[in-house]
């Protein structure tokens, strides 16, 4: 199945190993990932979404989070790569 692109579609390239996150402000949002390799869960890391040191304003008062996002690691404690 191919990627469905509409006039409102956006694409963003994220380098391998680069931390990234998003906040969908609609229940109808669809996010597709095009990746360079298979998923290896042993290499996956999750930053704490509301880390005080990062101070990201997500623009929502009560986000709906996955368990993985809710239990993320604070930036000061996470693995870092050169």
N, C-alpha and C positions, 0 to 999 in steps of 0.2 A: 504494500500500500504506500503510495507516495504522500509527500507532505502537501497538505491543503493550504494554499496561500490565498488570501483575500486582500482587497485594497487596504484593509486595516492591519495586515500582517507586518510584523517587525522581526528582524533577525539581529542577533548579537553574537559575535565571536568571543569566546572566553578561552584564554590559553589554558592548556593542561596544567592542573595543580593550582589554579587560581581560585580563590574563594569567591563564591557568588551566591546570590539569593534573590528572591523576588517576592512581591506581595500582590496577589490577585485581588482586585477590588470588585469583582463580579463573580457570581456563582457559575457563569457561563464561560469563564476564561479557559483557554486550552493552551497548554505549554508543551511543546515538543522539543526533545533534545536530539541533536545530531552529534554523535560522538566519534572519536577516533579509534576506539578500542572497545572490547567487551567490558562489562561492569565487574569489578573485583571488589566485593564488599569488604574484604580485609584492608583495603586501601582507602576506603571511604571515611571521611571525617565530617563532623557537623559542628559548626560554631553555634554558640548560644545566641538565639535570635535577638534577645534584648540586652546583650552585653553592655554594661555601663561604660566601659572603656571605648567601645566603638561608637556609642551614642547615635545610633541610626534612628531617624524619625521615619517610621514605617507609614505614618499617616492614618492609622486605624486605632480605635480605642480598645477593642476586644478582638484580637485576631483568633482565627480558628487554626490551631497548630496540630501537626502530626506529633506522635509521641517522640519521634526522633528529633524533631526541631525543639520541642519543649525541653528535652534532656540534653541539649547541646553542651559543648565544652566552652568555657570562657576563653577569650582570645589569649589572655596571659598564660593559660595552661595548655593550649592546643599545640600540636606538632607544627613546626614551621620548616619550610624547605628553602634552600638557597637556589 
